[in-house]
Amino acid sequence: MTTTATTDPGVTDPGATDHGATDHGATDPTGETMERTTAQAPGTARPTAPHAPDAERLRRWRMVLGADSADSTGCTLTGQDAAMDGALNALYGGGAGKKPGAGRGAGGRSAGLGASAPSVARWLGDIRTYFPSSVVQVMQRDAIDRLGLAALLLEPEMLEAVEADVHLVGTLLSLNKAMPETTKETARAVVRKVVEDLEKRLASRTRATLTGALDRSARISRPRHRDIDWNRTVRANLKNYLPVPGPAGAGGAGGPGGAGGTEGRGTIVPERLIGYGRASRSARKDVVLCIDQSGSMAASVVYASVFGAVLASMRTLSTRLVVFDTAVVDLTDQLDDPVDVLFGTQLGGGTDINRALAYCQSKITRPADTVVVLISDLYEGGIRDEMLKRVAAMKASGVQFVTLLALSDEGAPAYDHEHAAALGALGAPAFACTPDLFPDVMAAAIEKRPLPVPDKETQQ
């Protein structure tokens, strides 16, 4: 049996639980008047509509938890929220993780983007509409990994729809050999766009940082007058300071207002002049970038290729770029176009660091003026002891040796801790490096300063 709802104009408590009460004049957090009317059996709790903050909280939880939470949250999505939820559910909901088409027709629930290219193209368009670029890139990577969509990137229309980033370039490079000719031009355009964006971001700071480091490192003992660094010269010869005595009969008086005006003055005898060879156009330093092209190093290969092209554009540096797996390929002659460099790599395969370092060592002609940068996760498939002996020999000859476990914006990389510790013991600390820090690392190596290791624990 139900009772007729009563009206109580004086009720203002939004949490009141009087049975059958209607609240006139109660306000929600937005300031709008709200009226609640119920008709229910005596002795039962009166349900209350969720306030605006509660509704928004439920909506957010519903978006986070996915379609399976619709019953538990009691929240129904509409409009753009429903479209966003559909795009997320296609990738992460239900049976996500299966390849497109897997599990269909079995009666169970499954998620995915479907096997057809038009379906994927629509999905790519949807996520670019609803989410910012950084989120789109993450979702694309997840779609490739979870739903096995890499093969669809071999179709030109797919490449035109995706959001290009470093990770997509790495995927395209791994598919390079399987890519049909009709797709290669589109793929090159995608790769070129990413490379040009990276060059704009990294080139100017790299050149400025390394030019200063080269000037500071190019000290000469017999500089011409205009090339003398007077500040360094004075500091280097302070031990040769000779005071100048005051005039005879002045009683040592001098200084401001004194008879001689020379008390406290002296001269420095410059036994050694320090200057810069700034006018030299010849290469002052040799740089060897030795890059592991195993599949896990994809992002590092992209960044290293861009930096290689930037370094090669500096006339005061002689840059060599070597990529390796179990074979060694010298791509120095392609450094004027980093896109050609990238398409000359072959991501995947084994790793023979010792063989790569043997090749690099054979190309070193000026050890004291050479910087070798090994970019690798150090999972050596070759001869470990020989690798360490080569690094020790290069260090002993005067080569500056830098080991980067990763050159990317990612977090802590996976790497061989034992090999990293062994290299650290040889004076070649192994650490991960972001692209923004790389110019500073190179500058320190050129000047033979301690490397700016971001976290020494990575060497353990």
C-alpha positions in Angstrom: 0.0 0.0 0.0 1.4 3.4 -0.9 0.6 6.8 0.7 0.2 10.1 -1.0 3.3 12.3 -0.9 3.1 15.2 1.5 4.5 18.6 0.9 6.7 20.3 3.5 7.9 23.7 2.3 10.3 24.0 5.2 12.5 21.1 4.4 15.9 22.3 3.3 18.2 19.4 4.2 19.2 17.6 1.0 20.0 14.5 2.9 16.6 14.3 4.7 15.0 10.8 4.8 11.4 11.6 5.8 9.2 9.2 3.9 7.2 10.8 1.1 8.7 14.2 1.5 8.9 16.8 -1.3 11.5 19.5 -0.8 10.7 22.9 -2.2 13.5 25.4 -2.2 16.4 22.9 -1.7 19.3 23.8 -3.9 22.0 21.7 -5.6 25.7 22.8 -5.7 25.0 24.8 -8.9 22.5 27.0 -7.1 19.5 25.7 -9.0 16.3 25.0 -7.2 15.4 21.3 -7.2 12.2 19.5 -6.2 12.2 15.9 -5.0 8.9 14.0 -4.9 8.5 10.4 -3.8 5.6 8.0 -3.3 6.6 4.8 -1.5 5.6 2.4 1.3 6.1 3.5 4.9 9.2 2.2 6.6 11.4 2.0 3.5 14.3 4.3 2.8 13.5 7.0 0.3 15.9 7.0 -2.7 17.6 10.3 -3.5 18.8 11.5 -6.9 22.6 11.8 -7.0 23.9 15.4 -6.6 25.9 16.9 -9.5 29.3 16.0 -8.0 28.2 12.4 -7.4 26.8 12.2 -10.9 30.1 13.5 -12.4 32.0 11.0 -10.2 29.9 8.1 -11.4 30.4 9.3 -15.0 34.1 9.3 -14.6 34.2 5.9 -12.9 32.0 4.5 -15.6 34.4 5.8 -18.3 37.4 4.4 -16.4 35.9 1.0 -15.7 34.4 0.4 -19.1 31.1 -1.0 -20.4 31.2 -3.9 -18.0 30.6 -1.5 -15.1 27.4 0.0 -16.5 25.2 -2.1 -14.2 27.2 -1.5 -11.0 27.5 2.3 -11.5 24.0 2.8 -12.8 25.4 5.4 -15.1 24.3 5.6 -18.8 26.6 7.4 -21.2 25.2 9.5 -24.0 26.5 11.7 -26.8 30.3 12.2 -27.0 30.8 10.2 -23.8 29.2 7.2 -25.4 31.3 7.6 -28.6 34.5 7.9 -26.5 33.6 4.8 -24.5 33.0 2.9 -27.7 36.4 3.8 -29.0 38.0 2.7 -25.7 36.0 -0.4 -25.4 37.0 -1.5 -28.9 40.6 -1.6 -27.8 40.5 -2.3 -24.1 37.1 -3.8 -23.3 35.9 -7.4 -23.0 38.1 -9.7 -25.1 40.7 -7.1 -25.9 44.1 -8.5 -26.5 42.8 -10.9 -29.2 43.7 -10.4 -32.8 40.9 -8.9 -35.0 38.3 -11.5 -35.6 39.5 -13.8 -32.9 36.7 -15.4 -30.7 33.9 -14.2 -32.9 31.0 -16.5 -33.5 31.6 -18.5 -30.4 28.8 -16.9 -28.5 31.1 -15.1 -26.0 31.8 -11.5 -25.8 34.9 -10.1 -27.6 36.3 -6.8 -28.4 38.4 -5.5 -31.2 38.5 -3.3 -34.2 37.5 -5.9 -36.7 39.7 -7.2 -39.4 38.5 -4.8 -42.1 40.6 -1.8 -43.0 37.6 0.6 -43.2 36.6 -0.3 -39.6 40.2 0.5 -38.4 40.2 3.7 -40.4 37.0 4.9 -38.8 38.4 4.0 -35.3 41.6 5.9 -36.0 39.5 8.9 -37.0 37.4 8.6 -33.9 40.3 8.6 -31.4 41.9 11.6 -33.1 38.5 13.4 -32.7 38.0 12.6 -29.0 41.5 12.4 -27.5 44.7 14.6 -27.5 47.6 13.7 -29.7 49.7 12.2 -26.8 46.8 9.8 -25.9 46.2 8.9 -29.6 49.8 7.8 -29.9 49.5 5.6 -26.8 46.3 4.0 -28.1 47.8 3.4 -31.5 50.7 1.6 -30.0 48.4 -0.5 -27.8 46.2 -1.3 -30.9 49.3 -2.6 -32.7 50.5 -4.7 -29.8 47.1 -6.0 -28.4 45.1 -6.5 -31.6 47.8 -7.4 -34.1 47.2 -4.5 -36.4 50.8 -4.1 -37.7 49.9 -5.7 -41.0 47.3 -3.1 -41.7 50.1 -0.4 -41.6 51.2 -1.9 -44.9 48.1 -0.2 -46.5 48.6 3.4 -47.6 45.2 4.5 -46.4 46.0 3.3 -42.9 49.3 5.3 -42.8 47.5 8.4 -43.8 45.1 8.0 -40.9 47.5 7.4 -38.1 49.2 9.9 -35.7 52.9 9.8 -36.6 55.4 9.4 -33.7 58.7 7.8 -32.9 57.2 4.5 -32.0 55.1 4.3 -35.2 58.4 4.9 -37.2 60.0 2.0 -35.3 57.0 -0.2 -36.3 57.3 0.9 -39.9 61.0 0.2 -40.0 60.4 -3.3 -38.7 57.9 -3.9 -41.5 60.2 -2.4 -44.1 61.1 -5.6 -45.9 57.5 -6.8 -46.1 56.2 -3.4 -47.2 54.8 -3.3 -50.8 56.0 -0.7 -53.2 52.6 1.0 -53.2 53.1 1.7 -49.5 56.7 2.7 -49.3 56.3 6.2 -50.5 53.5 6.9 -48.0 55.7 5.3 -45.3 58.6 7.5 -46.2 56.4 10.5 -46.0 55.3 9.5 -42.5 58.9 8.9 -41.4 60.1 12.2 -42.9 57.4 14.1 -41.0 58.6 12.7 -37.7 62.3 13.2 -38.5 61.8 16.8 -39.5 59.8 17.5 -36.3 62.7 15.9 -34.3 65.3 17.9 -36.1 63.4 21.2 -35.4 63.3 20.2 -31.7 66.9 19.0 -31.3 69.1 20.5 -33.9 69.7 24.1 -32.8 70.4 23.2 -29.1 72.7 20.4 -30.2 74.8 22.6 -32.5 75.0 25.4 -30.0 76.0 23.1 -27.1 78.6 21.2 -29.1 80.1 24.3 -30.8 80.8 25.8 -27.4 82.3 22.5 -26.2 84.5 22.3 -29.3 85.7 25.9 -28.7 86.6 25.1 -25.1 88.3 21.9 -26.0 90.4 23.3 -28.9 93.1 24.8 -26.7 96.4 25.7 -28.4 99.7 26.5 -26.7 100.8 29.1 -29.3 97.8 31.1 -30.2 97.8 34.2 -32.4 97.1 37.4 -30.5 93.4 37.6 -31.4 92.9 33.9 -30.4 94.3 34.3 -26.8 91.8 33.5 -24.0 93.0 36.1 -21.6 91.0 34.9 -18.6 92.4 31.4 -18.8 95.9 32.7 -19.5 95.8 34.9 -16.4 94.5 32.1 -14.2 97.1 29.7 -15.5 100.0 32.2 -14.7 99.0 33.6 -11.4 102.0 31.8 -9.8 104.2 34.1 -11.9 102.8 37.4 -10.4 105.5 40.0 -9.7 104.7 43.0 -7.5 106.0 46.4 -8.8 107.7 48.5 -6.0 106.8 52.1 -5.5 109.2 55.1 -6.5 112.3 55.6 -4.5 111.9 57.9 -1.6 108.2 57.5 -1.5 108.4 55.3 1.6 106.3 52.7 0.1 103.4 55.1 0.0 101.2 54.7 -2.9 97.8 53.6 -3.9 95.0 56.1 -4.2 96.3 59.5 -3.4 99.8 58.1 -2.6 103.0 59.6 -4.0 103.8 56.7 -6.3 100.3 55.5 -7.0 101.7 52.0 -7.7 101.4 50.2 -4.4 99.6 46.9 -4.8 100.2 46.8 -8.5 102.2 44.1 -10.3 102.6 42.2 -13.4 102.0 38.6 -14.5 104.7 36.9 -16.6 102.7 34.7 -19.1 104.9 31.6 -19.4 102.0 29.8 -21.0 99.5 31.3 -23.4 96.1 29.6 -23.8 93.9 30.2 -26.8 91.3 28.7 -29.1 91.7 27.6 -32.6 88.4 29.2 -33.6 89.3 30.0 -37.1 90.0 26.3 -38.0 87.6 24.7 -40.4 89.1 21.3 -40.2 87.4 18.6 -38.1 88.5 18.9 -34.5 86.8 15.8 -33.1 85.8 12.4 -34.6 82.5 10.9 -33.4 81.4 7.3 -33.9 77.8 6.4 -33.2 77.5 2.6 -32.9 73.8 1.6 -32.7 72.3 -1.7 -31.8 69.4 -2.3 -34.2 67.7 -5.1 -32.2 63.9 -4.7 -32.0 63.9 -3.3 -28.5 66.1 -0.4 -29.6 63.7 1.0 -32.2 63.1 4.4 -30.6 66.9 4.8 -29.9 67.7 4.0 -33.6 65.3 6.8 -34.7 66.8 9.4 -32.3 70.4 8.4 -33.0 69.8 8.7 -36.7 68.5 12.2 -36.3 71.4 13.2 -34.1 73.8 11.6 -36.5 72.5 13.8 -39.3 72.8 16.9 -37.1 76.4 16.0 -36.0 77.3 15.3 -39.7 76.2 18.8 -40.6 78.8 20.4 -38.3 82.1 20.9 -40.2 84.1 20.8 -37.0 83.0 17.2 -36.4 83.7 14.1 -38.4 80.8 11.7 -37.8 80.5 8.0 -38.5 77.3 6.1 -38.0 77.4 2.3 -37.7 74.4 0.0 -37.1 74.7 -3.6 -36.1 72.9 -6.8 -35.1 74.9 -9.9 -35.9 76.2 -8.0 -39.0 77.7 -4.6 -39.2 76.6 -1.9 -41.6 78.3 1.5 -42.1 75.7 4.1 -43.0 78.0 7.2 -42.9 77.5 8.0 -46.6 73.7 8.4 -46.0 74.0 10.8 -43.1 72.9 13.8 -45.2 69.3 12.3 -45.1 68.3 10.6 -41.9 65.3 9.0 -43.6 67.6 7.1 -45.9 69.6 6.0 -42.8 66.4 4.7 -41.1 65.3 2.8 -44.1 68.8 1.3 -44.3 68.4 -0.3 -40.9 66.9 -3.7 -40.2 65.3 -3.8 -36.8 65.3 -7.2 -35.2 67.8 -10.1 -35.2 70.6 -11.0 -32.8 73.4 -8.9 -31.3 77.1 -9.0 -31.7 78.5 -5.9 -29.9 82.1 -7.2 -30.0 82.0 -7.4 -33.8 80.6 -3.9 -34.1 83.2 -2.5 -31.8 86.0 -4.2 -33.7 84.8 -2.4 -36.9 84.6 0.9 -35.1 88.1 0.4 -33.6 89.5 -0.2 -37.0 88.2 3.2 -38.2 89.8 5.3 -35.4 92.8 7.3 -36.5 93.0 10.0 -33.8 92.2 8.2 -30.5 92.8 11.3 -28.3 90.2 13.3 -30.4 87.6 10.5 -30.8 84.3 10.0 -29.0 82.7 6.6 -29.4 79.0 6.3 -28.4 77.7 2.8 -28.0 73.8 2.7 -27.9 72.8 -0.8 -26.9 70.9 -2.7 -24.2 74.2 -4.7 -23.9 72.6 -8.2 -24.4 75.7 -9.5 -26.1 75.4 -12.5 -28.3 79.1 -12.4 -29.3 82.2 -12.8 -27.2 81.7 -10.9 -23.9 85.4 -10.9 -22.8 86.6 -9.7 -26.2 84.0 -6.9 -26.1 85.3 -5.7 -22.7 88.9 -5.9 -23.9 88.1 -3.7 -26.9 86.5 -1.1 -24.7 89.5 -1.2 -22.3 91.9 -0.8 -25.3 90.1 2.1 -26.7 89.9 3.8 -23.3 93.7 3.3 -22.8 94.5 4.9 -26.2 92.6 8.0 -25.2 89.2 7.4 -26.7 86.2 8.9 -24.9 83.8 6.0 -24.6 80.1 6.5 -23.8 77.5 3.7 -23.3 73.8 4.6 -23.6 71.4 1.9 -22.6 68.7 3.8 -24.4 68.3 7.1 -26.3 64.6 7.8 -25.9 61.9 9.4 -23.8 60.8 6.1 -22.3 61.4 5.0 -18.7 64.1 2.8 -17.4 65.1 0.3 -20.1 65.7 -3.4 -19.9 69.4 -4.2 -20.2 72.2 -6.6 -19.1 73.1 -5.4 -15.6 76.3 -7.5 -15.5 77.7 -6.0 -18.7 76.7 -2.5 -17.6 78.6 -3.0 -14.3 81.7 -4.3 -16.1 81.7 -1.3 -18.5 81.3 1.0 -15.5 84.4 -0.6 -13.9 86.3 0.3 -17.0 85.4 3.9 -16.7 82.6 3.8 -19.3 79.4 4.2 -17.2 76.3 2.8 -18.8 73.1 4.8 -18.4 69.9 5.7 -20.3 69.7 9.2 -21.8 66.8 11.3 -23.0 67.2 13.1 -26.3 67.2 16.5 -24.5 70.2 15.4 -22.4 72.2 14.0 -25.3 73.9 17.3 -26.3 75.1 17.8 -22.8 76.5 14.2 -22.7 78.3 14.8 -26.0 79.7 18.2 -24.8 81.1 16.6 -21.7 82.7 13.8 -23.7 84.3 16.3 -26.2 85.7 18.4 -23.3 86.7 15.2 -21.4 84.7 16.2 -18.4 82.8 13.7 -16.2 79.7 12.6 -17.9 76.4 14.0 -16.5 75.1 10.6 -15.5 71.4 11.1 -14.6 71.2 8.2 -12.2 74.3 6.3 -11.1 72.2 3.4 -9.9 71.6 2.5 -13.6 75.2 1.4 -13.7 74.7 -1.3 -11.0 
